[in-house]
Amino acid sequence: METGTSDSCSIATTIVVNAQPNAGLDGSTTVCDNLLTPIDLGLLITGEQAGGTWTRLLGTGGTFDALAGTFLPAVGASSVCTFEYRIAGVAPCVDDFSVVTVNINAAPNAGSDGSTLVCDNSVAVIDLNTLITGQQTGGTWTRTSGGVTGIFNAAAGTFIPTNAVTSTFEYTLVGTAPCINDVSIATVNINAQPNAGVDAAPQVVCDSSTALIDLNNLITGEQTGGVWTRTGTGGTFDATAGTFTPAAGATTSTFTYALTGTAPCINDSSLVNVTINAQPDAGTNGSTLVCDNSTALIDLNTLISGQQVGGTWTRTSGGLTGIFNAAAGTFMPTNAITSTFEYTLVGTAPCVNSTSIATVNINAQPYAGLDGAPQVVCDSSTTLIDLNNLITGEQLEETWTRTGTGGTFDAIAGTFIPTPGATSSTFTYTITGTAPCVDDFSEVIVTINAQPDAGTNGSTLVCDNDTTLIDLNTIITGQQAGGTWTRTSGGVTGVFNAAAGTFYPDWSNNQHF
């Protein structure tokens, strides 16, 4: 304000000078829409007087505090926001203002991390983009763990997990300064598919085998830690050790080696098929004892014991003697010698054939020959009778026995010499049979006729006129009774009674009877 003085008069004039307000110099900044601290707009302009007011000129979004002169961007805010700082002028001064321009760059959004769980035998293509959520497009994929296992396609953002280990993949969106890059992680958790190995080649064993089968040695490429189970019965199965020992009666079996998979991997198993063929049992050897004159049919099947049916019979000794029926398994031992017969059941490999032996022990029926023709001899004979020459066809080396008395009997030599008084006799030639054969004998009947004894000659002397009856039996001595008298000289003189053996010598002369 200026004050002037006039010489003519004094006039006082007041001049009011108002200050022109100064809102400072414009300012600007560039921020990211994910800024967490509000922007103090006053710090962006320079030289401003205090006391002004803030207004938003351009742009939407974010949080503008006019009183505080602050602005907090937010996602979705306009890329350019302008704010005016105005100081009102006192007329005639005009208002002054400055402008703050806030350039807002959008922060890239790589989305939220995600993951999946797969098995390492999967051949399915995994789209990594589907694992993370909310991401903007245009990012790039890089692998951050898992090595080079599986098949990773960075351009497509895909991964095939076959034979891979757990892997992580980073999705990166490049931020425009001052926004920084944003990253999200896609994790592919990979569980190993258990491998129970390759099935074993089919095994064929015999149930008579005592050899321990190590099932672990039959499958190949398996991982450890699995468990063995079985379908089938019999034998000795050790599930812990994975071994099996066949035994008679064991059935064909399937042994399963199983590994439990961790989801989503499934269980894996391998198989060992053990076909168990039954060892045929031809039973226990047996025998019988018969005589070679037997006509009874022998069932060979009844001689052995415990055998299974279906076998075949063959003859292994005894030649062609007797009558052998292989189909029926019978034997008729007539005129046969000791024979052996083999009963055979054919085994299905690796089982072997099984055999048992039926032995028919045959004792020969002794033969004492044909009876001799009846013999008639006189007891006065001194001729030796060889009994052996009278029977025919007999076997030798046995002894004779006799029913009868008298004479000289040599049982060992088989001879007989009659003597007076010997009785008619039966001589038996006996051969002892070995059980079950019976003794056999033949006979020679010797009828022995006694040599008659008319006694010793005798005589007497009488007169031809003697009338005494002479008993001729008293004149001879030692004679046997029952003889007959005949007159051999003297004609018909005297009286001779042949029946009574008496003689009257009357009128006879030296008569002989």
Steps between C-alpha positions, in 0.01 A plus 500: 500500500627847413415835678544842319485868617365804306621843555157649446335270730566184672324193355573154643478207257526137603604232246437135606726248331383136515757225459455273204464145635759243396382143459849385413631314202324201346627157587450144393583149595457151368382228737375143494136431569597264780666779698429455865600847631290805406673760281546840671409724207651801668841349471466484125449876447765750599494860632134501584345700772308322761133526542395386162244232422528184305258377242510215260494605144532177302481127553309261713579233748730496791442694822530882488506691827449871406555625852820312552611547143570130460420238243525124528481326163317173466465229246264623234580866549541712189844488353527882534354693784547878545456698815484883531637701786323837500558804707227761474622851405363817670374726223629632301739207538389189328512144633816309446517126457744228425430153368635165613484229241504144635576243233376161621650186352305177559691249713524168321298218661651158461212351697496278807726204547354160430594136495395159393589143598577243234675170459830476320357253251242750378515590132231766528604852401468739794402857404692700760277800431211311655689444822542869586194721526420863416811559293523737211605367168823573331736364760780255453559163659831379641582186692655554840537143632475141387794499266434386150265214590173484317423715197465877560377728224571854617331669203176307549524486876449125506670209672486124453608339831599159371802376699535842662553613858307770681555822304423873535427740219507879524257717304647852460331817381743790441395819674529845341710715735454576768288188511709196565464158340237273648549130540278207588604141555344188354615195691462154353533256789598167357465172683697210367291224350608183680655235279432144601711371215428279204292187538701184527504235234250228589647247737417129497601286797410164645327482834761250610771765467661615823696779333425846637381744232621859552221697338708818509747346259227428247362849450736767362547873550283521810543757773544376854245538776212315343299217648430153365158339498379170361197339347529125545545251779753253629873512527686754713463865402706763684344833408767698684794331329319452170573129483297189426574134551260259327360195674280210404147619440596863437289669237606709203547848644540864403737705712454878486768752590327831575629850564256759637487819300469843660203677341453579226737218417331165501622176648726290283540127502683224323411134484667166530282217376616167640334201339529209738473159344418215733768236533325173414503235770522144381466379856710266711653178375324180592527129445323170535604137514326239290559154364566449132202272468262773611226593256373789712516837325721746687394867492836677503329822607424341835865416564625858495341754734418870494535535125312745286294362216582544134837331487622223270637156579807346343674174579865538597597140576365149469507472125186384331398252766150524639233719349550878540230747403663844494177689432318344794804474724445131568718192498426130506809323637435152366834343399672834555818596679545787743409818312509875559255750360552877488213742545585834340330838525635753251595834661428833332834681472679595708348220706659164432331168444411304809526123515425227745573130476263211551695180552335164457726253674426159355598177667505193281241240582702181562426201279543159640432332168240247392412209724678183420315197358392267782767239576438143615793308644555198713643546843754245418641723226846638562492736204549865593213719389610850393192706575638800309480300181134430552374860524556733201567874455576563862731769627801367683658546840213406721435195716275197511267393777322169545185360648564133568752280681767250425762480234784750462390855416760768425309830515792703376588277207136422428553120490325200649592138533218269610551234763271229622236652718514839337161657458355659193611863516438839357814698429450876476742735328437846647637839391442772755343811357615847601194694610266580354576195288381173650694176529476260207537128509485193284452141610619154426280225634690173547280203566708236678376149477629263766701202374302189624689259729397136467738420780781244519476159349437221742441118498376219711532122489199279542396147416282452206246339715498791741153638535600812685391816324805697410461883517732609226508862646689362798770341292614830341609789723469881486239498234237762464144398515270519207698291260369215291616142501557299190639143469812487293580122514361165629220479263169455661604262779388587848240759570607858430278789604631808318260738667588386851864424423473144647604157383423142595802295395319172507620277219742758393869475464733803563243764394607868445282805528 
